[in-house]
């Protein structure tokens, strides 16, 4: 068995999963900050939250592109 390739795939999977989770949680946090009515949030919080959600969706779509062979014949 080729252990280096196994560790390479495992590390890429771990990095990708952590990236998606961090982007989503950052988007949720920024959305909560932007929706806070007690204080005046900065104007950049809501667009940055939507950008985090978009990047999270793009990462998921790219992963699906890599997994499904129909898309890259």
Phi, psi and omega in degrees: 000145182267099187291325181297321178291324177296315179292327178295315179293319180296318180290322177295322177294317180295315180296318180295316180296317179295321180297315180295317181294318180294317179297318180293315181292325175295321177296319178295317180296316180292327175295320178294321178294319182291333181269002180289125183267348181285327179236163177271107181288160177293153184290342185270355186289315182292314177297325178291325177296315179294327176294320177297318178295321179294318178294323177296315178295321178295321178294321178293316178296323177294321176296319176295322176299320181287329184279319187271115185290341180299329184284340183227054177280000000 
